[in-house]
Amino acid sequence: MQRNLINKLRPLLRQSPIKMSEAGGAKITPKMANLQKKFQEDNDKPVFLKGGGMDNILFILTLVLCVVGVVGDVLLWFSYILA
């Protein structure tokens, strides 16, 4: 059964993503092309910060919430241990 599945998927795996998108009739809009250019340029920023100021705010907020959650969890467990 597994061999049949692999044989059925093999032609799909050989196709490049460009050929698959062309076969599907997908068209890239100018806005999408600009976004691709923006996110693919090599400027030593991680991709999750290339969106601008709002990405930076969301990233820092996520880090703060993670730290608050870990500290709260540690305090909870120590209160159970010491009680």
N, CA and C atoms as a LAMMPS dump frame, in Angstrom:
ITEM: TIMESTEP
0
ITEM: NUMBER OF ATOMS
249
ITEM: BOX BOUNDS ff ff ff
-5.0000000000000000e+02 5.0000000000000000e+02
-5.0000000000000000e+02 5.0000000000000000e+02
-5.0000000000000000e+02 5.0000000000000000e+02
ITEM: ATOMS id mol type element x y z
1 1 1 N 0.821 -1.191 0
2 1 2 C 0 0 0
3 1 3 C 0.87 1.261 0
4 2 1 N 1.921 1.239 0.822
5 2 2 C 2.801 2.393 0.884
6 2 3 C 3.521 2.588 -0.448
7 3 1 N 3.909 1.501 -1.092
8 3 2 C 4.599 1.593 -2.376
9 3 3 C 3.678 2.204 -3.43
10 4 1 N 2.381 1.835 -3.423
11 4 2 C 1.438 2.41 -4.374
12 4 3 C 1.297 3.925 -4.161
13 5 1 N 1.249 4.34 -2.907
14 5 2 C 1.134 5.752 -2.597
15 5 3 C 2.369 6.52 -3.08
16 6 1 N 3.536 5.947 -2.855
17 6 2 C 4.769 6.595 -3.311
18 6 3 C 4.796 6.69 -4.823
19 7 1 N 4.357 5.646 -5.511
20 7 2 C 4.34 5.678 -6.973
21 7 3 C 3.349 6.714 -7.496
22 8 1 N 2.244 6.917 -6.802
23 8 2 C 1.275 7.923 -7.228
24 8 3 C 1.799 9.342 -6.986
25 9 1 N 2.564 9.538 -5.914
26 9 2 C 3.047 10.871 -5.574
27 9 3 C 4.349 11.239 -6.28
28 10 1 N 5.055 10.264 -6.818
29 10 2 C 6.35 10.519 -7.442
30 10 3 C 6.29 11.571 -8.557
31 11 1 N 5.309 11.545 -9.464
32 11 2 C 5.278 12.596 -10.489
33 11 3 C 5.072 13.992 -9.901
34 12 1 N 4.327 14.093 -8.818
35 12 2 C 4.11 15.395 -8.184
36 12 3 C 5.38 15.911 -7.528
37 13 1 N 6.17 15.001 -6.974
38 13 2 C 7.386 15.41 -6.295
39 13 3 C 8.459 15.863 -7.266
40 14 1 N 8.418 15.402 -8.488
41 14 2 C 9.424 15.772 -9.478
42 14 3 C 9.19 17.166 -10.043
43 15 1 N 7.965 17.665 -9.979
44 15 2 C 7.666 18.976 -10.544
45 15 3 C 8.204 20.074 -9.633
46 16 1 N 8.712 21.115 -10.233
47 16 2 C 9.153 22.262 -9.445
48 16 3 C 7.921 23.098 -9.087
49 17 1 N 8.007 23.91 -8.035
50 17 2 C 6.851 24.737 -7.653
51 17 3 C 6.415 25.688 -8.758
52 18 1 N 7.351 26.161 -9.574
53 18 2 C 6.996 27.091 -10.64
54 18 3 C 6.117 26.398 -11.672
55 19 1 N 6.485 25.181 -12.049
56 19 2 C 5.689 24.453 -13.027
57 19 3 C 4.299 24.146 -12.483
58 20 1 N 4.24 23.813 -11.2
59 20 2 C 2.939 23.498 -10.618
60 20 3 C 2.054 24.741 -10.587
61 21 1 N 2.617 25.908 -10.274
62 21 2 C 1.792 27.118 -10.219
63 21 3 C 1.375 27.546 -11.616
64 22 1 N 2.262 27.359 -12.602
65 22 2 C 1.892 27.7 -13.965
66 22 3 C 0.796 26.78 -14.475
67 23 1 N 0.857 25.527 -14.076
68 23 2 C -0.165 24.578 -14.508
69 23 3 C -1.517 24.943 -13.901
70 24 1 N -1.505 25.504 -12.691
71 24 2 C -2.741 25.881 -12.029
72 24 3 C -3.284 27.212 -12.509
73 25 1 N -2.514 27.944 -13.276
74 25 2 C -2.975 29.225 -13.787
75 25 3 C -2.842 30.357 -12.79
76 26 1 N -1.987 30.205 -11.772
77 26 2 C -1.819 31.263 -10.777
78 26 3 C -1.043 32.418 -11.385
79 27 1 N -1.505 33.622 -11.112
80 27 2 C -0.832 34.818 -11.604
81 27 3 C -0.369 35.642 -10.413
82 28 1 N 0.809 36.225 -10.535
83 28 2 C 1.355 37.035 -9.465
84 28 3 C 1.018 38.491 -9.744
85 29 1 N 0.348 39.111 -8.798
86 29 2 C -0.02 40.523 -8.945
87 29 3 C 1.2 41.393 -8.658
88 30 1 N 1.193 42.641 -9.11
89 30 2 C 2.331 43.532 -8.812
90 30 3 C 2.553 43.741 -7.308
91 31 1 N 1.459 43.775 -6.544
92 31 2 C 1.6 43.931 -5.098
93 31 3 C 2.316 42.724 -4.489
94 32 1 N 1.959 41.532 -4.965
95 32 2 C 2.592 40.315 -4.462
96 32 3 C 4.064 40.27 -4.87
97 33 1 N 4.376 40.728 -6.082
98 33 2 C 5.768 40.759 -6.539
99 33 3 C 6.591 41.703 -5.668
100 34 1 N 6.022 42.857 -5.293
101 34 2 C 6.727 43.795 -4.412
102 34 3 C 6.944 43.199 -3.026
103 35 1 N 5.941 42.491 -2.515
104 35 2 C 6.098 41.846 -1.215
105 35 3 C 7.176 40.766 -1.258
106 36 1 N 7.208 39.985 -2.336
107 36 2 C 8.239 38.96 -2.475
108 36 3 C 9.619 39.598 -2.498
109 37 1 N 9.746 40.688 -3.239
110 37 2 C 11.029 41.376 -3.321
111 37 3 C 11.456 41.886 -1.946
112 38 1 N 10.492 42.443 -1.207
113 38 2 C 10.776 42.996 0.114
114 38 3 C 11.22 41.909 1.097
115 39 1 N 10.533 40.781 1.083
116 39 2 C 10.823 39.737 2.057
117 39 3 C 12.003 38.86 1.651
118 40 1 N 12.421 38.893 0.381
119 40 2 C 13.529 38.054 -0.056
120 40 3 C 14.852 38.798 -0.13
121 41 1 N 14.849 40.115 0.068
122 41 2 C 16.115 40.837 -0.01
123 41 3 C 16.988 40.491 1.186
124 42 1 N 18.288 40.51 0.966
125 42 2 C 19.235 40.111 2
126 42 3 C 19.657 41.344 2.786
127 43 1 N 19.009 41.577 3.93
128 43 2 C 19.338 42.733 4.76
129 43 3 C 19.611 42.338 6.207
130 44 1 N 19.976 41.089 6.439
131 44 2 C 20.344 40.566 7.763
132 44 3 C 19.244 40.695 8.803
133 45 1 N 17.996 40.756 8.37
134 45 2 C 16.86 40.742 9.284
135 45 3 C 16.17 39.393 9.145
136 46 1 N 15.679 38.844 10.254
137 46 2 C 14.871 37.627 10.12
138 46 3 C 13.55 37.95 9.429
139 47 1 N 12.975 36.965 8.786
140 47 2 C 11.788 37.21 7.966
141 47 3 C 10.614 37.7 8.796
142 48 1 N 10.556 37.336 10.075
143 48 2 C 9.422 37.755 10.893
144 48 3 C 9.543 39.195 11.361
145 49 1 N 10.646 39.887 11.028
146 49 2 C 10.785 41.295 11.365
147 49 3 C 10.849 42.186 10.135
148 50 1 N 10.704 41.623 8.947
149 50 2 C 10.82 42.413 7.73
150 50 3 C 9.555 43.181 7.393
151 51 1 N 8.486 42.981 8.129
152 51 2 C 7.229 43.633 7.826
153 51 3 C 7.146 45.074 8.29
154 52 1 N 8.098 45.523 9.086
155 52 2 C 8.076 46.909 9.529
156 52 3 C 7.911 47.048 11.032
157 53 1 N 7.447 48.216 11.438
158 53 2 C 7.337 48.538 12.862
159 53 3 C 6.348 47.671 13.618
160 54 1 N 5.236 47.352 12.985
161 54 2 C 4.227 46.529 13.666
162 54 3 C 4.764 45.132 13.951
163 55 1 N 5.589 44.598 13.052
164 55 2 C 6.2 43.293 13.307
165 55 3 C 7.119 43.355 14.524
166 56 1 N 7.863 44.439 14.652
167 56 2 C 8.743 44.591 15.818
168 56 3 C 7.936 44.653 17.11
169 57 1 N 6.834 45.4 17.096
170 57 2 C 5.99 45.508 18.289
171 57 3 C 5.405 44.152 18.653
172 58 1 N 4.894 43.43 17.674
173 58 2 C 4.311 42.115 17.948
174 58 3 C 5.36 41.128 18.444
175 59 1 N 6.574 41.204 17.894
176 59 2 C 7.649 40.312 18.326
177 59 3 C 8.014 40.576 19.782
178 60 1 N 8.183 41.853 20.135
179 60 2 C 8.541 42.194 21.519
180 60 3 C 7.405 41.841 22.47
181 61 1 N 6.155 42.094 22.059
182 61 2 C 5.006 41.734 22.893
183 61 3 C 4.951 40.22 23.123
184 62 1 N 5.237 39.453 22.096
185 62 2 C 5.253 37.994 22.232
186 62 3 C 6.338 37.55 23.2
187 63 1 N 7.523 38.141 23.092
188 63 2 C 8.601 37.784 24.02
189 63 3 C 8.234 38.13 25.459
190 64 1 N 7.651 39.304 25.663
191 64 2 C 7.264 39.725 27.019
192 64 3 C 6.209 38.779 27.581
193 65 1 N 5.213 38.427 26.773
194 65 2 C 4.169 37.519 27.252
195 65 3 C 4.725 36.13 27.563
196 66 1 N 5.693 35.674 26.78
197 66 2 C 6.326 34.378 27.062
198 66 3 C 7.08 34.415 28.385
199 67 1 N 7.826 35.486 28.618
200 67 2 C 8.576 35.61 29.87
201 67 3 C 7.615 35.702 31.054
202 68 1 N 6.548 36.489 30.918
203 68 2 C 5.56 36.602 31.995
204 68 3 C 4.921 35.238 32.275
205 69 1 N 4.62 34.485 31.243
206 69 2 C 4.026 33.166 31.427
207 69 3 C 4.966 32.192 32.114
208 70 1 N 6.237 32.199 31.716
209 70 2 C 7.21 31.294 32.345
210 70 3 C 7.425 31.682 33.806
211 71 1 N 7.561 32.965 34.09
212 71 2 C 7.746 33.414 35.469
213 71 3 C 6.519 33.061 36.303
214 72 1 N 5.335 33.273 35.765
215 72 2 C 4.119 32.913 36.491
216 72 3 C 4.034 31.424 36.761
217 73 1 N 4.45 30.616 35.797
218 73 2 C 4.429 29.166 35.975
219 73 3 C 5.416 28.734 37.061
220 74 1 N 6.613 29.321 37.038
221 74 2 C 7.619 28.99 38.057
222 74 3 C 7.117 29.392 39.435
223 75 1 N 6.536 30.581 39.55
224 75 2 C 6.001 31.011 40.846
225 75 3 C 4.877 30.089 41.326
226 76 1 N 4.031 29.657 40.415
227 76 2 C 2.948 28.745 40.767
228 76 3 C 3.498 27.433 41.322
229 77 1 N 4.484 26.862 40.611
230 77 2 C 5.033 25.573 41.055
231 77 3 C 5.781 25.73 42.387
232 78 1 N 6.52 26.823 42.576
233 78 2 C 7.201 27.01 43.847
234 78 3 C 6.203 27.216 44.976
235 79 1 N 5.074 27.874 44.704
236 79 2 C 4.079 28.045 45.762
237 79 3 C 3.465 26.691 46.14
238 80 1 N 3.297 25.778 45.167
239 80 2 C 2.801 24.44 45.481
240 80 3 C 3.838 23.626 46.247
241 81 1 N 5.091 23.787 45.879
242 81 2 C 6.149 23.015 46.535
243 81 3 C 6.336 23.486 47.979
244 82 1 N 6.322 24.799 48.196
245 82 2 C 6.578 25.335 49.518
246 82 3 C 5.365 25.312 50.435
247 83 1 N 4.186 25.058 49.9
248 83 2 C 2.978 25.068 50.725
249 83 3 C 2.835 23.829 51.552
